Each structure stands twice: as structure tokens, then as C-alpha cells.
């Protein structure tokens, strides 16, 4: 037979029949009088699938067609809606071919990681199963919803936007209320209303259906392409501009404003320069920063903090011990004018120390949007 239909559809149909239908009487509704010795009509693969499904339903078989991909379910419905009658010779030929293909299938394997691990449950160690899940990116025990629930909101949002309202309703129902509310608030109003209504229909959904949805979503999340960079692009640009000369930084930011105001705003939020110290650094954390910065570099940075940057120097000195601050003030007076290159290098070293302490968890910076 032609190979224009997925093997998955055949396997599912084969599994749900549970019986060989050779010699089964066709549904009278599907017959029409034909001359004797009528030759079978040539049918496409989707048409043959529609005939088998119609016959099985007529015989009272229970078909788990919901296990098929949505695209195949939709194609099946469309195909069945366009067909009318099938003669006996064609029906017999389709049944014979279907039975032959089922008999030719020697063995079938489960699709997806979780179904495979379910088959192997009890034959491999839990540690091996956990390691396989970790290596594949599906970090779940036996509940895929653990993976879904631990996924950042920005990665869950595309699922809600691409899945049906019914699947999205199940997803929201399995999340913490606060997370579900935040996700719903990020969706367009009409989409949010559809999903909210669909939640009201989840009271009768079977547990195995919820489990299948969880496995599907967890596998989608694990199939995300590998990222070359862990941090956000705006953070990378911000890190570069942090240690760039002030003139270069402002020129780049002005250019970004003209190209993409949203990205420029994100970059500005990620930038932490010497001028941002009073608004981002807790006064109590200043001694932690200054104790590991060479005093000559600190004096250079503070001596260069004139005009608009003078409040930064005062903030740092006021947060230090009185005796140490007085000594540094004296050195600043003796230091005299600072060259621009020395100024930028000294200030960048202070910023680098602050960033290192933040990365090590020694200090916590105040976020720009945080209320005082």
C-alpha cells in the first residue's frame, strides 16, 4: 500500500480492534447494488482508514482515536464526512488488506520516553530511569506534571497559545493558583475567556487523559532546542555596556532606542554602572565591597566621582567606618585629577566586585522596579 499515511495510525487502529475482522459482515448502510464481479475501486490511504473506522464502529468496537494526533483525527473526520457508499468488493478488499497488515506486524514499540519507561518499569533501576530522564531533559519522576509545574512561566506561555482551550484548561488546573493567574493575565482577553470556560468542563475528565496530556506537554518542553546562551540577550548587552566607557554606553543606548524601544528598555534595566550604586546597593553591603577592592583603585574611583557622580562617592564614604572614610578623603584630596581611562578602569573594578559578590550570594541588589 502507499506510504502516504503515518504508520502510527495503522498501529493504533490495529491495537484498538483486538480482533481480526476477516469475513465480518459489512454494514448494510455502506452497501449499494453493483453488477456481479465488480472490481474493487482504487482508494487513497485516508479513505481506507475511514472505511475501517466506520466498519469497526458499526460492529460495536470501542476505538481510542483520541490517542491519534489532532491532525490525523481532523483528517479522519473530514474524510468520513465526504464519503457516502462503498460496494462489497471494495469493502472486502480493504478489510483483507487491513487484516494482512495487522498480521504482518510482528512487534510494536511505545512512542515517547515516558511510555517506554512505563514498559520497562520494574526491569531497570529507578536510578537509571531518573538518569535517562535527566539526560533527555524530562526531569520527572513518574509524574510529568512535576516537570510542567517547575517550568518558568515564559516557557509555559507558548504552550497555552498553541494548544487547544481544553488542553490549556487542564494545564492551568494542574498549576499553582498564583502561577495560573499570572499565565492567564498574559493571554489576550478572548483566549483567556475560552480557557477559563474550558476549565468548567474538566470535572469529568478521566485521570489517564490528564496523565497523557502531562506526558505530551513534558515532552514538548524537553524537545526545546538547545540554547547557546543561558542568559537573556538584554542581559548580555547590559553586561558589555557595564564595562564600556560612558560615552560609548550612551551612544549605543540611544541607537537601541531608535531601533527597538522595548529591547533598549530591557538593556537599561540590566545595566549596573557606578552611577547606579546608591539606588541598587544596600548601605550595609558597602563594607563588603570595599574591603576586597584595592584601596588605591577605590581612591581613584571616588576621586573621579565629581559633578553628577559626587552623590555616589558620598554614599560609599558615608556607609564606611568614620575613621576609614576620613583616611580615604585625605587620599582623594592628595590624588588630584584622574585621567578618563584610569577613571573608567577603577569604577569598572568596583562594579565587578559588586557583581561578584551578588553572584556568590553575599549581597542582594535592589531591583530597579522594587519599591523603597
Secondary structure, DSSP 8 states (H G I E B T S, - for coil): --S-S-HHHHHHHHHHH-S--TT----GGG-----TT-------HHHHHHHHHHHHHHTT----GGGS-HHHHHHHHHHHHH-----HHHHHHHHHHHHHHHHH------SSHHHHHHHTBTTB-HHHHHHHHHHHT---SS-HHHHHHTS-HHHHHHHHHHS-HHHHHHHHHTS-HHHHHHHHHTS-HHHHHHHHHHHTTGGG--HHHHHHHHHHHHHHHHTS---S-SS-HHHHHHHHHHTS-HHHHHHHHHHHHHH-HHHHHHHHHH---GGGHHHHS-GGGHHHHHTTS-HHHHHHHHHH--GGGHHHHHHHHHHS-HHHHHHHHHHHHHH----HHHHHHHHHHHHHHHHHHHHTTS-----TT---
